[in-house]
């Protein structure tokens, strides 16, 4: 089952931009994997892009985990590159766009 909501924008680039809005109960690492699969046009279960080759999924999830007081973290971003894509993780969404 697909979670989140994907918004695509082609613009002038041969690669499209993906904005994946993450559900509150969906981890940032799963949302990032879903957004990357969408960006590369892959099936999430058969994609050759493995997130852990680029970033530690557990560390990513920890950065955006609820605080000790149970409040959601709303500030902060994490950026990394996967092949020709720049991935930006925010508390509520994942953006994937071409690096060039």
C-alpha positions as CSV (number, residue, x, y, z in Angstrom):
1,X,0.0,0.0,0.0
2,X,1.4,3.4,-0.9
3,X,1.4,6.0,1.8
4,X,2.0,9.7,1.5
5,X,1.2,11.8,-1.4
6,X,3.4,12.5,-4.4
7,X,3.5,15.7,-6.4
8,X,5.5,15.7,-9.6
9,X,6.8,18.6,-11.7
10,X,8.6,18.1,-15.0
11,X,9.8,21.7,-15.7
12,X,12.5,21.9,-18.3
13,X,14.5,19.0,-16.9
14,X,14.5,15.5,-18.3
15,X,14.1,14.2,-14.7
16,X,11.1,15.3,-12.8
17,X,11.0,16.8,-9.3
18,X,9.2,14.7,-6.7
19,X,7.6,16.0,-3.5
20,X,6.5,13.2,-1.2
21,X,4.3,14.3,1.7
22,X,4.9,11.8,4.5
23,X,2.1,10.4,6.7
24,X,2.6,11.0,10.4
25,X,3.0,7.3,11.1
26,X,5.5,6.8,8.2
27,X,9.2,6.9,9.0
28,X,11.4,9.3,7.1
29,X,13.5,6.4,5.8
30,X,10.5,4.6,4.3
31,X,9.2,7.9,2.8
32,X,12.7,8.6,1.3
33,X,12.7,5.2,-0.3
34,X,9.2,5.7,-1.7
35,X,10.2,9.1,-3.1
36,X,13.4,7.8,-4.7
37,X,11.5,4.9,-6.3
38,X,9.0,7.3,-7.7
39,X,11.8,9.6,-8.9
40,X,13.6,6.8,-10.7
41,X,10.4,5.2,-12.0
42,X,11.0,2.0,-10.0
43,X,8.7,-0.3,-8.2
44,X,9.5,0.1,-4.5
45,X,9.8,-3.7,-4.0
46,X,12.1,-4.1,-7.0
47,X,14.3,-1.0,-7.0
48,X,18.0,-1.3,-7.3
49,X,18.5,1.9,-5.3
50,X,19.2,0.9,-1.7
51,X,18.8,3.8,0.7
52,X,21.4,2.3,3.1
53,X,24.1,2.7,0.5
54,X,23.8,6.4,0.8
55,X,22.6,7.2,4.4
56,X,21.9,5.3,7.6
57,X,18.1,4.8,7.7
58,X,18.0,4.3,11.5
59,X,20.0,7.5,12.1
60,X,17.7,9.4,9.7
61,X,14.6,8.1,11.5
62,X,16.2,9.1,14.9
63,X,16.8,12.7,13.7
64,X,13.1,13.2,13.1
65,X,11.8,11.0,15.9
66,X,9.4,12.6,18.5
67,X,11.1,14.5,21.3
68,X,11.3,13.0,24.8
69,X,8.2,15.0,25.6
70,X,6.3,13.3,22.8
71,X,6.2,16.4,20.5
72,X,6.9,16.1,16.8
73,X,10.1,17.7,15.5
74,X,9.2,20.2,12.9
75,X,12.5,21.9,12.2
76,X,15.6,20.7,10.5
77,X,16.6,19.2,7.1
78,X,18.9,16.5,5.9
79,X,20.3,16.5,2.3
80,X,22.2,13.8,0.5
81,X,22.8,12.8,-3.1
82,X,21.7,9.5,-4.8
83,X,23.2,9.2,-8.2
84,X,22.0,12.3,-10.1
85,X,19.3,13.2,-7.5
86,X,19.4,15.6,-4.5
87,X,17.2,14.3,-1.7
88,X,16.0,16.8,0.9
89,X,14.4,15.3,4.0
90,X,12.1,17.5,6.1
91,X,9.8,16.5,9.0
92,X,6.7,16.4,6.8
93,X,8.0,15.8,3.3
94,X,10.8,14.5,1.0
95,X,11.9,16.4,-2.0
96,X,13.9,14.8,-4.8
97,X,15.2,16.8,-7.7
98,X,18.0,16.5,-10.3
99,X,21.5,17.7,-9.1
100,X,22.2,19.1,-12.6
